[in-house]
Amino acid sequence: MPTPDFAALLRAASLRVTKPRLAVLTAVHEHPHADTDTVIGHVRADLGAVSHQAVYDVLRALTEAGIVRRIQPAGATARYEARVGDNHHHLVCRSCGTIADVDCAVGHVPCLTASDDHGFTVEEAEVVYWGTCPACATARSTGEPVPTS
């Protein structure tokens, strides 16, 4: 998949194009489901000295603009991804914390049709599948240490 034009994405969202914003978008695009510390590490590798607060501010602005999606499975730290607007869901490994994307199981965004919406306008549904990833299942069966994500 070709790399998106991040500058055009920022302009379309009425956000200024800055080096920190471009570096954060690159990090999130190249490392889906990265936590904030991981994003900070990649941004610093790209730009040098950048404060935690600057990265937090950029992530917040990108999330509010709909360019980045923030997910936070129960008991986990917040993660960020560039896949937005398609109402996909996630698989989370209970052992190592690996997260994988999953499309809706049946039809076109079926989970947006609640059995009773109580008058709400449903815009997004969050489904998280929990289980054991293949690497952790293999490690358990062979007695090897469980990998960490």
C-alpha positions as CSV (number, residue, x, y, z in Angstrom):
1,M,0.0,0.0,0.0
2,P,1.5,3.4,-0.9
3,T,2.2,5.9,1.8
4,P,-0.5,8.5,2.1
5,D,0.2,12.2,1.5
6,F,0.4,13.2,5.1
7,A,0.7,16.9,4.3
8,A,-2.5,16.8,2.2
9,L,-4.3,14.9,5.1
10,L,-3.3,17.6,7.5
11,R,-4.4,20.4,5.2
12,A,-7.7,18.7,4.5
13,A,-8.4,18.6,8.2
14,S,-7.4,22.4,8.5
15,L,-4.3,21.5,10.5
16,R,-0.9,23.2,9.8
17,V,1.7,21.0,8.3
18,T,4.5,20.7,10.9
19,K,7.5,18.4,11.3
20,P,6.2,16.9,14.5
21,R,2.8,16.2,13.0
22,L,4.4,14.6,9.9
23,A,6.7,12.5,12.1
24,V,3.8,11.3,14.3
25,L,1.7,10.4,11.3
26,T,4.6,8.5,9.8
27,A,5.2,6.6,13.1
28,V,1.5,5.7,13.5
29,H,1.2,4.7,9.9
30,E,4.4,2.5,10.0
31,H,3.6,1.0,13.5
32,P,-0.1,0.3,13.8
33,H,-1.4,-0.1,17.4
34,A,1.6,1.7,18.8
35,D,1.4,3.1,22.3
36,T,2.4,6.7,23.0
37,D,5.9,5.7,24.2
38,T,6.6,3.8,21.0
39,V,5.3,6.8,18.9
40,I,7.6,9.1,20.9
41,G,10.6,6.8,20.3
42,H,10.0,6.8,16.6
43,V,9.4,10.6,16.4
44,R,12.6,11.2,18.4
45,A,14.5,8.9,16.0
46,D,13.2,11.0,13.1
47,L,13.4,14.5,14.5
48,G,15.7,14.4,17.6
49,A,14.6,16.2,20.7
50,V,10.8,16.3,20.9
51,S,8.9,16.6,24.2
52,H,6.4,14.0,25.4
53,Q,3.9,16.8,25.6
54,A,4.4,17.8,22.0
55,V,3.7,14.2,20.9
56,Y,0.7,13.9,23.2
57,D,-0.7,17.2,21.7
58,V,-0.2,16.0,18.2
59,L,-1.8,12.7,18.8
60,R,-4.8,14.5,20.4
61,A,-5.1,16.9,17.5
62,L,-4.9,14.1,14.9
63,T,-7.4,12.0,16.8
64,E,-9.9,14.9,17.1
65,A,-9.4,15.6,13.4
66,G,-10.2,11.9,12.6
67,I,-6.8,11.3,10.9
68,V,-5.7,8.9,13.7
69,R,-7.8,6.5,15.8
70,R,-7.2,6.0,19.5
71,I,-8.1,2.6,20.9
72,Q,-7.8,1.4,24.4
73,P,-8.7,-2.3,25.1
74,A,-9.7,-2.9,28.7
75,G,-6.6,-3.0,31.0
76,A,-4.3,-1.8,28.3
77,T,-2.6,1.5,27.5
78,A,-4.0,3.7,24.7
79,R,-2.8,2.7,21.2
80,Y,-3.0,4.6,18.0
81,E,-3.6,3.6,14.4
82,A,-4.0,5.2,11.0
83,R,-6.8,3.0,9.8
84,V,-9.9,5.2,10.4
85,G,-13.4,5.5,9.2
86,D,-14.2,1.9,8.4
87,N,-15.5,0.7,11.8
88,H,-13.1,-2.2,12.0
89,H,-12.5,-4.1,15.2
90,H,-9.5,-5.6,17.0
91,L,-8.2,-9.0,18.2
92,V,-6.1,-8.7,21.4
93,C,-3.8,-11.4,22.8
94,R,-4.3,-11.9,26.5
95,S,-0.7,-13.1,26.9
96,C,1.5,-10.6,25.0
97,G,-0.9,-7.8,24.2
98,T,-0.5,-8.1,20.4
99,I,-3.4,-6.3,18.6
100,A,-4.6,-7.2,15.1
101,D,-7.3,-5.6,12.9
102,V,-10.5,-7.4,12.1
103,D,-13.2,-6.4,9.7
104,C,-16.8,-6.6,10.7
105,A,-17.9,-10.3,10.6
106,V,-21.1,-10.0,8.5
107,G,-22.3,-7.6,5.9
108,H,-21.8,-3.8,5.9
109,V,-21.1,-2.4,9.4
110,P,-23.8,-4.7,11.0
111,C,-22.7,-3.8,14.5
112,L,-23.9,-0.3,14.0
113,T,-27.5,-1.6,14.1
114,A,-28.2,-1.9,17.8
115,S,-31.1,-4.0,19.0
116,D,-32.4,-0.9,20.8
117,D,-30.6,2.4,20.2
118,H,-32.6,4.3,22.8
119,G,-32.9,7.3,20.5
120,F,-29.1,7.6,20.1
121,T,-27.5,8.2,16.7
122,V,-25.0,5.4,16.6
123,E,-21.7,6.5,14.9
124,E,-19.3,3.9,15.9
125,A,-19.3,0.5,17.6
126,E,-16.3,-0.9,19.5
127,V,-15.9,-4.7,19.5
128,V,-12.8,-6.3,20.9
129,Y,-12.1,-10.0,20.5
130,W,-9.8,-11.4,23.2
131,G,-7.8,-14.6,22.8
132,T,-4.3,-16.0,22.4
133,C,-2.2,-15.1,19.4
134,P,-0.4,-17.9,17.4
135,A,3.1,-17.0,18.8
136,C,1.8,-17.3,22.4
137,A,-0.1,-20.5,21.7
138,T,3.1,-22.0,20.2
139,A,5.2,-20.9,23.1
140,R,2.8,-22.4,25.6
141,S,2.7,-25.7,23.8
142,T,6.5,-25.9,23.5
143,G,7.2,-24.5,27.0
144,E,9.1,-21.5,25.6
145,P,8.8,-18.0,27.1
146,V,5.7,-16.1,26.0
147,P,6.7,-13.3,23.6
148,T,6.0,-9.6,24.5
149,S,4.6,-7.1,22.0
